[in-house]
Amino acid sequence: MPVGLAALVAWQQAEARAEAVAREMADVVLSKVVVAADQVMAANRLAQDLEGVAPCSDAALAKMRSIDLDSTLLQAVGYVRDNAIVCSSIDQDLHVELGEPSIRSNTGVEVWMNVRFEPEGPGYFVIGRGAYVAVVHKDLLLSFVELQQGTAIAAISWSSARVVMSRGAFDFAPFAGRATLDKAFWSDDHVVYLRKNSRYDLAVGAAVPGDLVRQFFYQTLVMLVPIGILIGLLLAAMLISIMRQRTSSAALIRSGLMRDQFYVEYQPVIDLQTGGIAGVEVLLRWRCDGERKVGPDEFIPVAEASGLIHALTERLFDLIVRDAPRLLALRPDLHIGINLSANDLHDPALPDRIGRRIAASGLPPRNFVFEATERAFIDVERAGDAIRALRGMGARIAIDDFGTGYSSLSFLAQLDLDYLKVDKLFVHALGANTATSHVTERVIEIAKDLHLEVIGEGAETEEQVHLLRGLGVEYAQGFYFDRALSLEVLEARLGEEKPYSFNP
Ligand SMILES: Nc1nc2c(ncn2[C@@H]2O[C@H](COP(=O)(O)O[C@H]3[C@@H](O)[C@H](n4cnc5c(=O)[nH]c(N)nc54)O[C@@H]3COP(=O)(O)O)[C@@H](O)[C@H]2O)c(=O)[nH]1
């Protein structure tokens, strides 16, 4: 793929390079054409300057010569009578037949192409508007650029759609007066670029052959392919390293399970009417290598990806079943919130496993609240079966992190739920009068309509607690009340029976 990308980039660069070559040629020639046109205009103005002076007289010739000498791009200035040049800045007595002009532009400028002053001599352009005309060597203006192999250049009278002069084997005639200006395009295996002058009815076209574009392409490709291969190798190495890391993290989790490095903490959930502890959320912790604490945000995704989540949930149950009797002895109606991942909920064997664990512990199922996070995608059909089975045994179900993940409001209506936990992101938005804070209010209203009890997560300030309470939210948890506590500290809190204060 990076090699394919390198080829694409190389082709784009080759085209851009061809366009730059064509544009530069067109610009150089157009600048000369414009200077020549200015000088032609100066020659044409002689008719006014020499009003009352006899044509071809010494005085007239002196003036014609001075214009000629000042004009770097004109070969001569001539005087036309009866379609013939009868004198010029070089020759006082002359007769060069012009015949009908080849081009007559919309500004009245006439152009005779390929006029010969000597039978065997070079061809000239004769350009003028009126009796005084300018003589320009046919090849001069296009000789300011060096044509690379196969390139071509042309000056075009735009409104009359005529190619005035050209060099190189490319026919610009079909584009004169019609083609896109200032933007390269492909035609007849050439990259063509046309630039027009705004003061004069003149444009210059340049064409770069496809062979040159392909040559540019190969040159760039030779440079880019090794870079593409290198990027490809780097990406592959990164991927392998991520996979290895995941595999080694999974191996660490496995060894952590064997070495009993996982433990739990409990975050109180507060009843907003009484200030008392209504429940706790059990949060799994890992002291990896006996020292380093690794957060669940880090190890749960690895456990999910490696299929170890079921083993972790089992361990969670071991720990809960060990601690719960002590907690329920202090508070028999305490709700114990247990996080289940989407993978857990999609596992058809989960309700049976949990049912057996609860039955063996002798703990009442009604004390358990299973929290289904909606951060990961939950398949409503599969999770619905697990949720119904868990509720069937008397446990309750909360939808966790609501608003951060995949579920829609219809998801709430389809599943058999008891609680909705509003994610901390939305709780923090409360009172801010932002779009998010309005969503929070709306979500709480809808939860009420669906007869769900609401738990506000991540309450950090007294103001957030008041706002939640004002919106009719029944419960809240968060650093404002307590962080996750060890079993011993939680037991002390429950024993104190001292409500949390949040003065209205
Ligand atoms: N499947 C399982 N998932 C689990 C389990 N244990 C935890 N988790 C999930 O991991 C996520 C991170 O949890 P944690 O680092 O423990 O953070 C929790 C709280 O400490 C934190 N929190 C609580 N109050 C506040 C607060 O006021 N401010 C603030 N910034 N953070 C706060 O929030 C986390 C609890 O969130 P939630 O679960 O959404 O209620 C987290 O998603 C856990 O669910 C497990 O055993 N299994």
The ligand as an ORCA input file, in Angstrom:
! r2SCAN-3c Opt
* xyz 0 1
  N     -15.744     -4.353     32.954
  C     -15.262     -3.748     34.039
  N     -14.973     -2.439     33.996
  C     -14.479     -1.843     35.108
  C     -14.270     -2.565     36.283
  N     -13.770     -1.698     37.220
  C     -13.675     -0.500     36.619
  N     -14.095     -0.572     35.343
  C     -14.215      0.484     34.356
  O     -12.993      1.098     34.104
  C     -13.193      2.465     33.854
  C     -12.280      3.338     34.713
  O     -12.556      3.134     36.067
  P     -11.759      3.875     37.200
  O     -10.414      4.276     36.748
  O     -11.921      3.012     38.391
  O     -12.563      5.213     37.365
  C     -13.798      5.194     38.015
  C     -13.873      6.284     39.051
  O     -12.695      6.384     39.781
  C     -14.099      7.497     38.213
  N     -14.750      8.548     38.947
  C     -15.647      8.429     39.939
  N     -16.032      9.645     40.380
  C     -15.366     10.553     39.638
  C     -15.343     11.978     39.619
  O     -16.010     12.648     40.398
  N     -14.536     12.569     38.702
  C     -13.778     11.833     37.848
  N     -13.027     12.491     36.985
  N     -13.782     10.463     37.843
  C     -14.553      9.847     38.711
  O     -14.976      7.055     37.201
  C     -14.809      5.652     36.988
  C     -16.110      4.970     37.222
  O     -16.834      5.220     36.098
  P     -18.130      4.406     35.765
  O     -17.777      2.953     35.691
  O     -18.535      4.945     34.457
  O     -19.106      4.661     36.863
  C     -14.645      2.785     34.113
  O     -15.333      2.873     32.880
  C     -15.103      1.596     34.884
  O     -16.447      1.294     34.596
  C     -14.601     -3.944     36.291
  O     -14.479     -4.638     37.298
  N     -15.095     -4.498     35.154
*
